[in-house]
């Protein structure tokens, strides 16, 4: 999806937090789960605060069990993407990034980092 198309869709009211039924997650989480880094970066780069991207939106599919974007980024071990996500605050109109939000198994992103051997 090109940045221009995404900008047009946002301009005409695309709900960025809409849950895609087949994936049981939002567009942002689907982009991360499917490895579409370009789409993820486009989402956090071009979105204005009026678009209302929710950084705490959780997935509801079996594989990712209520993980947020931060959970998925920790599991993916992608420091560059995680840094970009954490540094980008203008999109968080829907509320602050919840660092301690737990997934369906009761783990927050720090717990996942420890499980994955990060120090």
C-alpha positions in Angstrom: 0.0 0.0 0.0 1.6 3.3 -1.0 1.8 6.2 1.4 -0.3 8.3 -0.9 -3.2 5.8 -0.9 -2.9 5.5 2.9 -3.1 9.3 3.2 -6.2 9.4 1.0 -7.9 6.7 3.1 -7.1 8.5 6.3 -8.4 11.7 4.8 -11.7 10.1 4.0 -12.1 8.6 7.5 -10.3 5.2 7.6 -10.6 3.9 11.1 -7.1 2.8 11.9 -8.2 0.9 15.0 -10.9 -1.1 13.1 -10.5 -4.8 13.8 -10.1 -6.9 10.7 -12.3 -10.0 11.3 -10.1 -12.6 9.6 -7.1 -11.5 11.5 -8.8 -10.4 14.7 -6.5 -7.3 14.8 -6.1 -3.8 13.6 -4.3 -2.7 10.5 -1.2 -1.7 12.5 -1.0 -5.2 14.2 -1.8 -7.0 10.9 1.1 -5.1 9.3 3.5 -6.3 12.1 2.2 -9.9 12.2 2.5 -10.3 8.4 6.0 -8.7 8.2 4.9 -5.6 6.3 7.4 -3.2 7.8 6.8 -0.6 5.1 3.1 -0.3 5.9 3.8 -0.2 9.7 6.4 2.6 9.2 4.0 4.5 6.9 1.3 4.2 9.5 3.4 5.8 12.2 5.1 8.3 9.9 2.3 9.9 8.1 -0.5 9.8 10.6 -1.5 13.1 12.2 -2.9 13.2 15.7 -6.4 13.6 14.2 -6.2 10.1 12.8 -6.3 8.7 16.3 -4.0 5.6 16.1 -4.3 3.7 19.4 -0.9 2.3 20.4 -2.6 0.0 22.9 -4.9 -1.8 20.6 -4.7 -5.6 21.2 -5.0 -8.5 18.8 -7.6 -11.1 19.5 -6.4 -14.0 17.4 -5.3 -17.3 18.8 -1.6 -16.9 17.9 -0.9 -13.5 19.3 -3.5 -13.6 22.2 -4.1 -10.0 23.1 -0.7 -8.7 22.2 -0.1 -5.0 21.4 2.3 -3.6 18.8 4.9 -3.2 21.5 4.5 -6.9 22.4 4.9 -7.9 18.8 7.9 -5.7 18.3 9.7 -7.1 21.4 9.0 -10.7 20.2 10.3 -9.8 16.7 13.6 -8.6 18.1 13.5 -5.6 15.7 15.2 -2.8 17.7 15.0 -0.3 14.8 11.2 -0.7 14.5 10.7 -0.7 18.2 12.7 2.5 18.6 10.7 4.2 15.8 7.5 3.1 17.5 8.5 4.3 20.9 9.9 7.6 19.7 6.8 8.5 17.7 4.4 10.2 20.1 2.3 12.4 17.9 0.0 9.6 16.9 -1.0 8.7 20.5 -4.1 10.9 20.6 -6.1 7.9 21.9 -4.1 7.8 25.1 -0.5 7.2 26.3 1.4 4.0 25.4 0.7 1.5 28.2 4.1 -0.2 28.8 2.7 -2.6 31.4 -0.3 -3.8 29.4 -0.5 -7.6 29.6 -1.2 -10.1 26.8 -3.6 -13.0 27.0 -1.0 -15.0 28.9 -0.4 -12.3 31.5 2.9 -11.1 30.1 3.8 -7.4 29.5 6.5 -6.4 27.0 9.2 -6.4 29.7 8.3 -10.0 30.6 8.6 -11.0 26.9 12.0 -9.3 26.6 13.2 -11.3 29.6 11.8 -14.5 28.1 13.6 -13.8 24.9 17.0 -13.2 26.6 17.2 -9.5 26.4 19.2 -7.8 29.2 
